Amino acid sequence: MCLLLLLNLKLGNNIESILYDYRFVIKNRLFQQLPPEDILIVEIDEKSLDAYGRWPWSRRLQGELIKKVLEGKPRVLAIDIFYPEPESPQADTFLGNILKKSNGKIVLATGFDRAERGDSELLLPPPLSPDFVEDSSISRIKEQSRTATITTVNILKIGPEAIYRGPVLGHVYSPPEIDGKIRWEYLYVRFSDELYPSLGLATAIIGLGRSIEDLTIYGNRGAGVGEIFIPSDTAGRMRINYIGKERTFRYISAYDVLKKEFGTDIFKDSIVLIGTTAISTYDFAVTPLSARMPGVEKNATVIENIINKRFIKDLPLTVTMLVIFLSGTFLTLLLSRLRARSGIVASFSALSLFLFLNLYLFMNNLYMNLLYPMLNLILISFTGFSYKYIKEERRARELKRIFSSYVSPKIVEELINNPDMARLGGQRREITVLFSDIMGFTSLSEKHEPEEVVALLNEYFKAMTDIIFKWDGTLDKFVGDEIMAFWNAPIEQPNHAELAIRCSLDMSDRLDKLQKKWQSEGKPVLDCGIGINTGTVIIGNIGAEGKKMDYTAIGDHVNLGARIEKLTRECNTRILITEFTYKRIATLVKDNLLGHIEITEVGTVQVKGKEKPVKIFSLRTLPHPS
């Protein structure tokens, strides 16, 4: 289990490193920074090798190059070149004399390997004295700082005074991460229980007009030079804030410097680095912005970061944890109140907002882990979607089961997409109810065979049901030969009275056609009465829970609709509507928007519980004028 956790953490760190690189790429494209004018790189490139021979050059030639640069009076010269073996007494002495006279203005690259203290062939650089380190932190620094045991030691057979009185030595220990990229600078390493600064740090200190004695190392937090604080992690690593791809800095070929006519004034008061860039020298680094950056330019970037205080500061872990907790809690509460589709938009918005804020922080040189808060949001979103999907699928199946026999497929689909429209628990709502009953059905059933009656009823009911669904009505029930339907439930239909009127007229026209068909076939002819009323009722799933439940409407206005339908026989008309329905369509009638129809007041009906009688109207389609 612990191994699995470690592997997951390792994988997570690798993914976070990739995301870190993408932020660098975006930042570099949006805000490309100009290279500093006062940091120059003298490169030993292909042109120099063509002119002066293959690498490594003799130390006499390298000494001439260093001497020429020093004539320009730079603030500091960093030599990113190793001298691991002696060449000859003459060449070593020549180079050593130049380094000896540097007066602390030269920083020489050095590395380390395991060595015996008594080995006179190995000259170790002077370490950082404990006086340079905070007393409260030195033991922790020595415990957690990187131990360098892989690279080599500068070996110069020029006498100890050339090193100890001449250049400052800085390590160039820069191990890449697991993907081969260099994202960190080790500000110091521990060797033989002592601490040594990096080439970039030492060069920056001198470039700031300070000395190594001005350096203070704060364990677990960083290093300080005067008023500049360099943030680091617990291992003493500083995030390198790359300003561009390879060759972003100003390069000058060593060939041009060695030419007699070259003016060295360009180096005055500048920070100069000498290093190799020719392919055959193999001194290259892979960075978030470059697949082949010369190692000397990586060191130049570190110097630029320190000189210009362009540090990438890690936000405290507590901030990241707080972001994970707050964003996760907020999204969880939000998703619990939203439907799946709205939840997708909310999750995408939350994730986009976090990505934007994280990138904004990075643009301002503040680093916060991107992977784990993002994974937290994705996991919460996925869990929320899965739960919502299962819940809504179950709700959709339930709605489909309940309403598929009541309403048209169009209404079922709308209910599934908007399940809040279907309040199954019961509610008060104004609806328009329609009752249709076959006239003389009892005598008809007595005179004909049951099979014939059932076949005739089925044909009639199918035709009428199709029309009800056509006009988006809800088919409540069949009671014997009676049909009950209503509008404005389960979904809201502001024009519910108009829909019911148009449906009744369509039912009447369809019945006329069926009657002609039945006559031609020699079958009994059915006729019906239709009653329509509009009013507020109680509607919902009504019945014996767990036994038999129906989505239906109950109330006085339902009873009034049923009573109006019975009066069609006395009034000798097929369709009757109440004054409540008529008020809903009066404007349409006035503007002749219901077609070629006739509405006539035929009388009143006394309603139980009401003192004032209710007016009723007959409705019929007028024949088209010939």
C-alpha positions in Angstrom: 0.0 0.0 0.0 2.8 2.4 0.9 4.7 1.5 -2.3 1.5 2.2 -4.3 1.1 5.5 -2.6 4.8 6.4 -3.3 4.3 5.4 -7.0 1.2 7.6 -7.2 3.0 10.5 -5.6 5.9 10.0 -8.0 3.5 9.9 -11.0 1.7 12.9 -9.7 4.9 14.9 -9.4 5.9 13.9 -13.0 2.5 15.1 -14.3 2.7 18.3 -12.3 6.1 18.9 -13.8 4.6 18.6 -17.3 1.8 21.1 -16.3 4.5 23.3 -14.9 6.2 23.4 -18.3 3.0 24.3 -20.1 2.5 27.2 -17.8 6.0 28.4 -18.7 5.3 28.1 -22.4 2.0 30.1 -22.1 3.7 32.7 -20.0 6.6 33.0 -22.4 4.3 33.4 -25.4 2.0 35.9 -23.7 4.7 38.0 -22.0 8.0 37.6 -23.7 10.6 39.3 -21.6 13.6 41.1 -23.2 17.0 39.7 -22.3 19.1 41.8 -19.8 21.6 44.1 -21.5 24.2 43.7 -18.7 24.6 39.9 -18.9 26.7 38.6 -21.8 27.8 35.2 -22.8 31.2 34.6 -24.5 30.6 31.3 -26.3 33.2 28.9 -27.6 31.1 27.9 -30.7 31.7 26.1 -33.9 33.3 29.3 -35.5 35.8 29.5 -32.7 36.7 25.8 -32.9 37.1 26.1 -36.7 39.5 29.0 -36.2 41.5 27.7 -33.1 41.1 23.9 -33.2 39.1 21.3 -31.4 38.1 21.4 -27.8 39.6 21.5 -25.2 41.8 24.4 -26.1 45.2 24.8 -24.5 45.1 26.7 -21.2 47.3 29.4 -22.7 44.6 30.1 -25.4 41.9 30.1 -22.7 44.0 32.4 -20.6 44.3 34.8 -23.5 40.5 34.8 -23.9 39.9 35.4 -20.1 42.6 38.1 -20.1 40.9 39.8 -23.1 37.5 39.8 -21.4 39.0 41.2 -18.1 40.5 44.1 -20.1 36.9 45.2 -20.6 36.5 45.6 -16.8 33.4 43.5 -16.3 31.7 43.5 -12.9 32.3 39.8 -12.7 33.4 37.0 -15.0 32.0 33.5 -14.6 34.1 30.7 -16.2 31.8 27.7 -16.8 34.7 25.4 -17.7 36.3 22.6 -15.8 40.0 22.0 -15.4 40.1 18.5 -14.0 43.6 17.5 -15.1 47.0 19.3 -15.5 48.1 20.2 -19.0 51.7 21.4 -18.6 53.6 23.4 -16.0 53.9 26.3 -18.4 50.2 26.4 -19.5 48.9 25.8 -16.0 51.1 28.6 -14.6 50.1 31.0 -17.3 46.3 30.4 -16.6 46.9 30.4 -12.9 48.6 33.8 -12.9 45.6 35.3 -14.8 43.2 33.8 -12.3 45.4 34.9 -9.3 45.2 38.5 -10.4 41.3 38.5 -10.7 40.9 40.2 -7.2 37.8 38.2 -6.6 36.1 39.2 -9.9 36.3 35.7 -11.3 34.0 32.8 -10.4 35.3 29.5 -11.5 33.1 26.4 -12.1 33.9 23.4 -9.9 32.5 20.0 -9.1 33.1 17.3 -6.5 33.8 13.7 -6.1 34.8 11.5 -3.1 38.4 12.3 -2.2 40.9 11.5 0.6 41.8 14.5 2.7 45.5 13.9 2.3 45.5 13.7 -1.5 47.7 16.6 -2.6 46.4 16.2 -6.2 42.9 17.4 -5.2 42.4 21.1 -4.3 39.0 21.7 -2.7 37.5 25.1 -2.8 37.0 27.1 0.4 33.6 26.3 1.9 31.0 28.6 3.2 32.0 29.3 6.8 29.5 28.6 9.5 29.6 32.3 10.1 27.7 32.8 6.8 24.9 30.5 8.0 22.2 31.1 10.5 23.2 29.2 13.6 19.6 27.9 14.1 19.5 26.4 10.7 23.0 25.0 10.0 22.4 21.5 11.3 19.2 21.2 9.4 20.9 22.5 6.2 23.7 20.0 6.5 21.1 17.3 7.1 18.9 18.1 4.1 21.1 19.8 1.6 22.2 17.8 -1.5 25.4 15.8 -1.2 27.5 16.1 -4.3 29.5 13.0 -5.0 29.3 12.5 -8.7 31.1 15.2 -10.6 34.8 16.0 -10.6 37.0 18.4 -8.7 38.9 21.3 -10.3 42.5 20.3 -10.4 45.0 23.1 -11.2 48.7 22.4 -10.8 49.3 26.1 -10.2 49.7 26.2 -6.5 47.1 26.6 -3.8 47.4 30.3 -3.8 46.0 30.5 -7.3 42.7 29.1 -6.1 42.5 30.4 -2.5 43.6 34.0 -3.4 42.2 34.3 -6.9 38.8 33.2 -8.2 35.7 32.4 -6.2 34.6 28.8 -6.8 31.0 27.9 -7.5 29.6 24.4 -8.0 27.7 23.5 -11.2 25.9 20.5 -9.8 22.6 20.6 -11.8 21.0 17.1 -11.9 18.0 17.0 -14.2 14.6 15.6 -13.1 13.3 12.2 -14.1 12.2 13.6 -17.5 15.7 15.0 -18.2 14.7 18.7 -17.7 16.4 21.1 -15.4 13.9 23.2 -13.4 15.9 23.9 -10.3 19.2 25.4 -9.2 20.9 24.0 -6.2 21.9 27.1 -4.4 24.4 25.2 -2.3 25.6 21.6 -1.9 27.2 19.8 1.0 30.6 18.2 0.6 32.7 16.8 3.4 30.2 18.3 5.9 30.7 21.8 4.4 28.4 23.9 2.2 29.4 25.4 -1.2 27.5 28.0 -3.3 26.5 27.4 -6.9 28.3 29.2 -9.8 25.2 31.3 -10.5 24.7 32.3 -6.9 28.4 33.2 -6.4 28.4 35.2 -9.6 25.3 37.1 -8.7 26.6 37.9 -5.3 29.8 39.5 -6.8 27.7 41.1 -9.6 25.7 42.8 -6.9 28.8 44.3 -5.5 28.8 42.0 -2.5 31.2 39.3 -1.3 30.6 35.7 -0.3 30.8 36.8 3.3 27.5 38.7 2.7 25.6 35.4 2.0 23.3 34.0 4.6 21.6 30.7 4.2 18.3 30.1 5.9 17.6 26.4 6.3 14.4 25.2 4.6 13.6 28.7 3.3 16.3 30.1 1.1 19.4 32.4 1.0 19.9 36.1 1.6 22.3 38.5 0.0 21.9 42.0 1.4 18.3 43.0 1.0 17.6 40.2 -1.5 16.0 37.0 -0.3 16.2 34.0 -2.6 13.4 31.5 -1.9 14.2 27.8 -2.0 12.7 24.5 -1.0 14.0 22.4 1.9 16.8 21.0 -0.2 18.1 24.4 -1.0 16.8 24.4 -4.6 15.6 27.6 -6.3 13.1 27.4 -9.2 14.7 28.7 -12.3 12.6 31.4 -14.0 13.5 30.9 -17.6 12.9 34.0 -19.7 13.0 32.3 -23.1 14.4 29.5 -25.3 18.0 29.0 -26.0 20.1 32.0 -27.1 17.7 34.4 -25.5 20.7 36.1 -23.9 23.3 38.1 -25.9 26.0 35.9 -27.2 29.5 36.9 -28.4 31.7 34.4 -30.2 35.1 33.7 -28.5 36.6 34.0 -32.0 35.4 37.6 -32.2 36.8 38.4 -28.7 40.2 36.9 -29.5 40.5 39.0 -32.7 42.9 41.9 -32.1 40.6 44.5 -33.4 37.7 43.5 -31.1 36.8 46.3 -28.7 36.4 45.1 -25.1 34.4 48.1 -23.9 31.3 46.1 -24.5 32.1 44.2 -21.3 32.4 47.2 -19.0 30.3 46.9 -15.9 28.6 43.8 -17.3 28.3 40.3 -15.9 30.1 38.0 -18.4 30.1 34.3 -18.6 32.4 32.1 -20.7 31.2 28.7 -21.7 31.0 26.2 -24.5 28.1 26.0 -27.0 29.6 23.9 -29.8 27.7 20.7 -30.3 30.9 18.6 -29.8 31.3 20.0 -26.2 28.0 18.3 -25.1 27.3 21.0 -22.5 23.5 21.4 -22.9 20.5 21.4 -20.7 16.8 20.5 -21.4 14.5 23.2 -19.9 10.7 23.8 -19.9 11.3 26.1 -22.9 14.1 24.5 -24.8 15.4 21.0 -25.8 19.0 22.2 -26.2 20.0 25.2 -24.1 23.7 25.7 -23.5 24.6 25.0 -19.8 26.2 28.4 -19.6 22.9 30.1 -20.5 21.2 28.2 -17.7 23.7 29.7 -15.3 23.1 33.1 -16.9 19.4 32.7 -16.2 20.0 31.9 -12.6 22.2 35.1 -12.3 19.5 37.2 -14.0 16.8 35.8 -11.6 18.9 36.8 -8.6 20.1 40.1 -9.9 16.6 41.2 -10.9 14.8 39.4 -8.1 12.6 37.5 -10.5 11.9 34.5 -8.3 9.2 31.9 -8.6 7.8 31.7 -5.1 6.0 28.6 -3.9 2.7 29.4 -2.2 2.5 27.7 1.2 1.1 24.2 1.3 -1.6 25.4 3.6 -2.9 27.7 0.8 -3.1 24.8 -1.7 -4.9 22.6 0.9 -7.3 25.4 1.6 -8.0 25.9 -2.1 -8.6 22.1 -2.5 -11.0 22.2 0.5 -12.9 25.3 -0.4 -13.2 24.6 -4.1 -14.2 21.0 -3.5 -16.8 22.0 -0.9 -18.3 24.8 -3.1 -18.5 22.5 -6.1 -20.0 19.7 -4.1 -22.7 21.9 -2.7 -23.3 23.5 -6.1 -23.6 20.2 -8.0 -26.0 18.9 -5.4 -28.4 21.7 -6.3 -28.1 21.5 -10.1 -29.2 19.1 -12.7 -26.6 17.1 -14.7 -26.4 19.5 -17.7 -26.2 22.6 -15.5 -23.7 20.7 -13.4 -21.4 20.1 -16.4 -21.4 23.9 -17.1 -20.8 24.6 -13.4 -17.9 22.1 -13.2 -16.3 23.3 -16.4 -16.6 26.9 -15.2 -15.1 26.1 -11.8 -12.2 24.2 -13.5 -11.7 27.0 -16.0 -11.7 29.6 -13.2 -9.1 27.6 -11.2 -6.9 27.1 -14.3 -7.1 30.9 -15.0 -6.3 31.9 -11.4 -3.4 29.4 -11.3 -2.0 30.7 -14.5 -2.5 34.3 -13.4 -0.5 33.5 -10.2 2.2 31.9 -12.3 2.3 35.0 -14.6 3.1 36.9 -11.4 5.8 34.4 -10.4 3.7 32.6 -7.8 3.6 28.9 -8.0 0.7 26.7 -6.7 0.3 23.1 -7.4 -2.1 22.7 -10.4 -2.6 18.9 -10.5 -4.0 18.0 -7.2 -6.7 20.8 -6.9 -7.6 20.1 -10.6 -7.9 16.4 -9.9 -10.0 17.1 -6.9 -12.4 19.2 -9.0 -12.5 16.6 -11.7 -13.1 13.8 -9.2 -15.9 15.7 -7.5 -17.4 16.5 -10.9 -17.2 12.9 -12.1 -18.7 11.6 -8.9 -21.5 14.3 -9.0 -22.2 13.5 -12.7 -22.4 9.8 -12.1 -24.7 10.3 -9.1 -26.8 12.8 -11.0 -26.9 10.6 -14.1 -28.0 7.5 -12.2 -30.6 9.6 -10.2 -31.9 11.4 -13.3 -32.0 8.2 -15.3 -34.1 6.6 -12.6 -36.3 9.7 -12.5 -36.6 9.7 -16.2 -37.7 6.0 -16.2 -40.2 6.7 -13.5 -41.6 9.7 -15.4 -41.8 7.7 -18.6 -43.5 4.9 -16.8 -46.1 7.2 -15.2 -46.8 9.6 -18.1 -46.2 7.5 -21.3 -49.8 6.4 -21.3 -51.1 9.9 -20.3 -49.4 12.3 -22.7 -47.7 12.5 -26.1 -44.1 11.4 -26.5 -43.3 15.1 -27.0 -44.6 15.9 -23.5 -42.8 12.9 -22.0 -39.5 14.1 -23.5 -40.1 17.6 -22.1 -40.8 16.1 -18.7 -37.6 14.1 -18.8 -35.6 17.1 -19.7 -37.4 19.2 -17.1 -38.5 16.9 -14.4 -39.3 19.7 -12.0 -42.4 20.4 -14.2 -43.9 17.1 -12.9 -44.9 17.6 -9.3 -46.3 14.2 -8.5 -47.1 15.0 -4.9 -50.1 17.1 -5.7 -50.7 20.8 -6.3 -53.4 23.3 -7.0 -53.3 24.4 -10.6 -55.7 25.9 -13.2 -56.4 23.5 -16.0 -58.9 23.0 -18.8 -60.6 19.7 -18.6 -62.4 17.9 -21.4 -64.9 15.0 -21.1 -66.1 13.0 -24.0 -68.8 10.4 -23.7 -70.5 8.2 -26.4 -74.2 8.8 -26.7 -76.5 5.8 -26.4 -73.7 3.4 -25.6 -75.8 1.2 -23.4 -78.4 0.3 -26.0 -75.6 -0.1 -28.6 -73.8 -2.7 -26.5 -77.1 -4.6 -25.9 -77.8 -4.8 -29.6 -74.4 -6.0 -30.9 -71.9 -8.7 -30.2 -69.3 -7.8 -27.5 -66.4 -8.4 -30.0 -68.0 -5.9 -32.5 -68.5 -3.3 -29.7 -65.0 -3.6 -28.4 -63.5 -3.3 -31.9 -65.6 -0.3 -32.6 -64.6 1.3 -29.3 -61.0 0.6 -29.9 -61.1 2.3 -33.2 -62.9 5.3 -31.7 -60.6 5.6 -28.7 -57.5 5.4 -30.8 -58.6 8.2 -33.1 -59.6 10.4 -30.2 -56.5 9.7 -28.2 -54.3 10.5 -31.2 -56.0 13.9 -31.5 -55.6 14.6 -27.8 -51.9 13.8 -28.0 -51.7 15.9 -31.2 -52.9 18.9 -29.2 -50.5 18.1 -26.3 -53.3 17.1 -23.9 -52.9 14.7 -21.0 -55.1 11.7 -21.3 -56.4 11.1 -17.8 -58.5 7.9 -18.1 -61.1 5.9 -19.9 -64.2 5.3 -17.8 -66.3 2.8 -19.8 -67.1 4.8 -22.9 -66.0 8.1 -21.5 -62.7 9.9 -22.1 -61.2 12.4 -19.6 -58.3 14.7 -20.7 -56.9 18.0 -19.5 -54.3 20.7 -20.3 -51.7 22.7 -18.3 -50.5 19.7 -16.4 -48.0 18.1 -15.9 -46.3 20.9 -17.9 -47.4 24.4 -18.0 -49.4 25.5 -21.1 -50.4 29.1 -20.9 -52.8 28.6 -23.9 -54.4 25.5 -22.3 -58.0 26.6 -23.0 -57.2 27.3 -26.7 -55.6 23.8 -27.0 -58.6 22.1 -25.5 -61.0 24.0 -27.8 -59.0 23.1 -30.9 -58.7 19.5 -29.8 -62.5 19.3 -29.3 -63.1 20.7 -32.8 -60.6 18.3 -34.3 -62.3 15.4 -32.4 -65.6 16.4 -33.8 -64.3 16.6 -37.4 -62.6 13.3 -37.0 -65.8 11.7 -35.6 -67.7 12.9 -38.7 -65.3 11.1 -40.9 -65.5 8.0 -38.8 -69.3 8.0 -39.0 -69.2 8.1 -42.8 -66.7 5.2 -42.8 -68.8 3.2 -40.5 -71.9 3.8 -42.5 -70.2 2.6 -45.7 -69.0 -0.5 -43.9 -72.5 -1.2 -42.5 -71.3 -0.8 -38.9 -73.1 0.9 -36.0 -72.5 4.7 -36.0 -71.2 6.2 -32.7 -71.8 9.8 -31.7 -70.5 11.6 -28.6 -70.8 14.7 -26.5 -67.9 16.9 -25.4 -67.9 19.1 -22.3 -65.1 21.6 -21.5 -64.4 23.6 -18.4 -61.6 25.7 -17.0 -60.8 26.2 -13.3 -58.5 25.5 -10.4 -58.2 21.8 -9.3 -56.0 19.5 -7.3 -53.8 17.5 -9.5 -51.2 14.8 -8.8 -50.6 11.1 -8.3 -53.7 10.0 -6.5 -54.6 6.5 -5.3 -53.4 3.8 -3.0 -49.6 4.1 -2.6 -47.9 0.8 -3.5 -51.1 -0.5 -5.0 -52.7 1.7 -7.7 -51.8 5.3 -8.4 -53.1 7.5 -11.2 -52.0 11.0 -12.3 -55.4 12.7 -12.3 -57.3 15.9 -11.3 -60.1 16.2 -8.8 -62.3 19.1 -7.7 -65.5 21.0 -8.4 -64.3 22.2 -11.8 -63.6 18.6 -12.8 -67.2 17.7 -11.8 -68.5 20.7 -13.6 -66.8 19.6 -16.8 -68.3 16.1 -16.5 -71.8 17.6 -15.9 -71.5 19.9 -18.9 -70.7 17.0 -21.1 -74.0 15.2 -20.0 -76.0 18.4 -21.0 -74.9 18.0 -24.7 -77.8 15.7 -25.2 -80.4 18.1 -23.8 -78.9 21.0 -25.7 -78.7 19.0 -28.9 -75.1 19.9 -29.5 -71.9 18.0 -29.6 -69.6 20.5 -27.8 -70.4 22.6 -24.7 -68.0 24.9 -22.9 -68.4 26.9 -19.7 -68.2 30.7 -19.3 -64.8 30.1 -17.5 -63.4 28.6 -20.7 -65.1 31.1 -22.9 -63.3 34.0 -21.0 -60.0 32.4 -21.8 -60.7 32.3 -25.6 -62.9 35.4 -25.9 -60.1 37.5 -27.5 -59.3 34.7 -30.0 -63.0 34.5 -30.9 -63.2 38.2 -31.3 -60.1 38.3 -33.6 -61.4 35.3 -35.5 -58.2 33.3 -34.7 -60.0 30.0 -34.0 -61.1 29.5 -37.5 -64.6 29.4 -39.0 -66.6 28.5 -35.8 -69.8 29.5 -34.1 -70.2 30.0 -30.3 -73.7 30.4 -28.9 -74.9 30.9 -25.4 -77.4 28.1 -24.6 -78.3 28.7 -21.0 -77.0 28.2 -17.4 -76.3 25.4 -15.1 -76.5 25.5 -11.3 -73.2 24.3 -9.7 -73.2 22.7 -6.3 -71.8 25.0 -3.7 -72.2 28.1 -5.8 -75.2 30.5 -5.7 -74.7 32.0 -9.1 -75.5 29.7 -12.1 -72.8 29.2 -14.7 -73.3 30.1 -18.3 -72.7 27.5 -20.9 -72.0 27.9 -24.6 -72.3 25.6 -27.6 -69.4 25.3 -30.0 -69.4 24.0 -33.6 -67.4 24.3 -36.8 -69.3 26.2 -39.5 -69.5 24.6 -42.9 -67.2 26.3 -45.4 -69.1 28.6 -47.8 -69.4 27.1 -51.2 
